Amino acid sequence: MSEISIPEGLDAEFAREAEENQLRLRGALRTTYDFIVCGSGSSGSVVARRLAENPDVSVLLIEAGGSDHTPEVEMAAAWPLNLGSVRDWGFSALPNPHLNGRAIPMSMGKVLGGGSSINVMLWARGHKSDWDYFAAQAGDPAWSYASVLDIYREIENWQGTPDPARRGQDGLLYITPPIEPHPVAAAMLDAAVELGIPVFDDVNGAMMEGPGGASYFNLRIRDGRRQSIFRSYTYPLTNRPNLTVLPGTLVTQVLVEGGAAIGVACILDGRSHRFLASQEVILSLGAINTPKVLMQSGIGDAAMLTSLGIPMVEHLPGVGANFQDHIMVSSCIWEYPEPIPPHGNGGEATIFAKSAPELDSPDIQLLQIQFPVPTAELAARHAIPGGSWGIFPALLRPHSVGRLRLTGAGPEDPIEIDSQILSDPADLVALRRCVELAREVGNAQALRGFVKREVMPTALPPAAMDDFIRDGVTTIWHQSCTAKMGRDAMSVVDSQLKVYGVDRLRIADASVMPRVPLANTMAPSVIVGELASRAIARERRL
């Protein structure tokens, strides 16, 4: 544990006490805990806290990554330095013929806090249509927009314009609009007005109940420092004797006996260990590692597992299927007349829109970025000046769906990520419209003072524009849906997030989402953690 990034109300004395307590607990690891939570990301940190709030419950929180005590994590502006570092799992999708054969990186957090410790710190709650869709798929109104709105109000400490119907101000999570918006962000909202796009006070307010609009982002940044979910939820309880946080530990298998999860196998300090759970095991390893561990445990598609010699525990063909992600074109770029330094997280304004008028909710998004971020393929074809800014055109409602597959039975065997990005022609059509909208915004009168020239893509014939998109597509790191909640044959968990056919095993992370929401996945993953915790407390009478 570190002595900085201390949540409000906690001082250096608490930091020392927490560190000493965790060293003591890790030095005397128990064989059995009441609950084992695997993964300290945006869902796992929530579950660990909510369970450990009960002093009679012992919780082991296992994390494969290491400490979040590093400037690259703590300082908001340093987030790009985490990508490709030791704090990144470093996954890569298979070469994709729809992306001109490119194999794109799939970064995921491997550190205390998971993705919330390496991401761009945007708090995006999801559209009303997302949550109502989740509720319909689960057959449970607890997942509806009206229900999760109550939870959001409970957990948020919102610093922006008051909205008692939608925003809370007394919760754990400090959330703020940009304190001093970058001038390009302010001009982007003016450009939206110029183009007839409504501008809202709050990206997470009424805007997420309608057809779209423009707004500043909500940020998880305080005084220039990242506010990860681990730091906000879990860290304040690390001085307690009933919560053990175990970093540097790789979960390799869920142990199942008599149709029930009894614990986990893992690798700690290069040696195999087993920890038992007297109550439940909760997998919160993310949408790539959760299905990987499930399949290594014999839970997945029978034919695939049998072909690898993995003993079958439960045939669930949906494990690893339904892979979804948000993608963006990286990126439309304009050169400054005079460079303006980036600040904050480097991007503060956004626009949600429809690629076709008949849609019932937005399906495309523009994300303003204060510095150029081209892919290697686009950078090789364009002279991109350092003094530039950009707009990411993003696809939020992908029709293309991929799949994850094991390449071997061992934990060291890599997972195969067949993303299938742009395999459905409808996605390319939507991205074309999104790039068009980005160019309309970037070349609007309101932004003229920040434009010396449009660097890319400029006006291109259709075939060249498609080539620009295929060479520019990258992930927004919102991998999800690979162990989806639902009631059909491809569902993996029920509305309480319990794994079908395996007792005492739950999943709480983005893999349970039936579809990727119109949001960065941190905030929806917090809701997944909250609903999982409440279901456990209710069923276990905690």
Secondary structure, DSSP 8 states (H G I E B T S, - for coil): --SSS--TT--HHHHHHHHHHHHHHHHT--SEEEEEEE--STTHHHHHHHHHTSTT--EEEE-SSB---SHHHHBGGGGGGGTTSTTB--EE---BGGGTTB--EE--B-BTTGGGGTS--B-----HHHHHHHHHHHT-GGGSHHHHHHHHHHHEEE-SS--TTT--BSSSEEEB--SS--HHHHHHHHHHHHTT--B-S-TTTGGGGSS-EEEE--B-EETTEE--HIIIIIGGGTTSTTEEEE-SEEEEEEEEETTEEEEEEEEETTEEEEEEEEEEEEE-SHHHHHHHHHHHTTEE-HHHHHHTT---SEE-TTTT-SBB--EEES-EEEE-SS-----TTS--EEEEE-SSTT-SS--EEEEEESS----HHHHTTS---SSEEEEEEEESS----BEEEESSSSTTS-EEEE--TT-SHHHHHHHHHHHHHHHHHHTSGGGGGG-SEEEES-S--HHHHHHHHHHHEEE-S--B-TT-BSSSTT--B-TT-BBTT-BTEEE-SGGG-SS--SS-SHHHHHHHHHHHHHHHHHHHT-
